[in-house]
């Protein structure tokens, strides 16, 4: 039997009867056209070929349950549908990859900040050890507890000038000791 001479409707009938030659004729008749549609949709020949292959595989597997009235239209719509799903999956995959990269960068940045803060805290502690005990106490009250010079002076029974001296001295030592952590930003 010459399958090339058969109409699409006849080929579909033979296909439903498990006729592999009818399937091969459909494949040869529409492969190139479907490749062109898929290529137009995806932009890559490799992906287009894979989608056409998937379409024909599905056509064979679903030959008994598919309702095909116009074979050409059915195949073109099917390949467009497969191409659209492929593109959506690629977009979703790319967005997911971007999310993973962004999340990794964010975690890395957060870890770097934590490490830098920890290092800075240790450096501040070490620098504070180089200060006299009274200067450390005044500096902590001023900078860590946000107390005013006047309040510190009253609390420690010192003059305001003495408190300012200790704060200035502490800042000078800390600035010198923490040069490595200074940023030009």
N, C-alpha and C positions, 0 to 999 in steps of 0.2 A: 504494500500500500504506500502511496506517495503522500506523506503527511504535509509536504509543502503546499499541496493543492487544497488542503482542507481549510475551511473557515475557522475563525476563532471559536465559534460556538461548537463546532464539531470537535475541535481539539479539547475544549473544556469537557465535553461529554466523554471523550476517550480518556482524559486525565482522571476523571472520577471513577472510571472503570480500571484504574491502576495500570494504564497503558504508558509504559516508560517512553516509548517512541514519541507519543503525543507530547509528553513533558519535554523531551529533548527538542522537539520542533518549536514549542513555545519559548524555550530557552534561546534557541538560535534566532528566532524571529524577533525577540524583544530585548535580548541582552544588551546590545549596543545602544538602543534608545534609552533604556533604563540607566545604563552607565552614564550617558550624557546628562540625564536629569539629576542623578545622584551627584555627579561631578559639579554641576551647576550649583547645587545646594550646599555641598560640603567644601568645595574648592580644592580637594586633593583626590588624585586618581586612586591611590591606595585605599582610602576610606570608601570611595565610591564603589570600587570593585567589591569590597567586603560587604557593603550594604546590599548590592545586587545579589551577591551570593546568598546572603541571609534571606532576602526576599524569595529567591527560588527554593531555598531549603524549606521555608515556611509554606510556600505554595504546595510543595510535594507532601509535607506532613499534614496539611489541612485540606487536602484535595477532596476528602469525603464530606467535610462540613462547610466548606466555603461556598457561598452563593455568588457565582460570577455570571453576570449577564453581559457585560461588555469587557472582554479580557484586557484590551489595551488601556481603557480608563481605570480598570481595577488595578492593574500593575503600576501605572503612573501614580495614582493616588497612594498606593501602598508604599512605593519607593519614597515619595515625598514625606509620608508619615514616618517612615523609618529614619530618613535624613533629619527631619525635625527633632525626633526623639534623640538621635545621636548628638545633634548640636546642643540640645538642652542638657544632655548628660555631660558633654564637654564643658559647658558653661558652669554647671553645678560642680563638676570635678575641679575646674580652675578656681572657682570661688572657694571651695573647700581647701585647696592647696594654699591659696592666698591667706585664708583664715589661719591655717596651721603655721604658716611662715610668720604672720603677724603676731600670733599668740606666742610663738617661740621667741621672737624678738622682744616682745613685751616682758615675758618672763625673764629673759636674759637681762634686759635693762633693769627690771625690778631687783634681780639678784645682784647686779653690779651696784645699784644704788644702796642696797642693804649692806653689801660688803664695804663700799666706800664710807657709808655712815659709821659702820662698826669700826673701821680703821681710823676714821676721824675722831670718834669718841675715845678710842684708846690713846690716840695722839694727844688729845686735850687732857686726858687724865695724866699722862706722862708729863706734859708741860706744866700742869698744875702742881705736880710734886716738886717742881723746881722753885716754886714760890713759897714765901713764908706763910705759916699757918693763918695768920691774921688776914693776909691778902687774899688767900683762898676763900676764907669765910666771907669776907666782904664781897668778893667777886661773885660768889654763888648767890648771895642775897640780892645783889644787883641784877645779875644777868639771868639767873635761873628762876628766881622767885619774884622778879620784877619789882623789887622794892626801891623806893626813891632814896637818894643820897641822904636826905633829911631823916627819913625813917630809920635807915641803917645807923646813922650817927646817933640818934636817940637810943636805939636798941642796944648798941655796943658802948654807949657812953663815950663817943669820940666827937671830935669837931668834924664839920662837913668837909673842911679842907683835907683832913686826914683820910676820910673815906674816899674823896676824889683822888688823892695821891695813890692809895692802894688799888683803886680801879684802874687808873692810868698805868701804874706799874704792871698790873696783871695783864692788861691788854697788850702792852709792849712785849712782854715775855711770850705771851701766846702768839702774837703776830710773828715774832721771830721763829718760834718753834714750829709753827704750822705753815711756813712758807710753801712747802710741798703741796699743800692742799688748796692754795690760793688759785682762784680762777679769774681770768681776764673777762669773763662774761658779764 
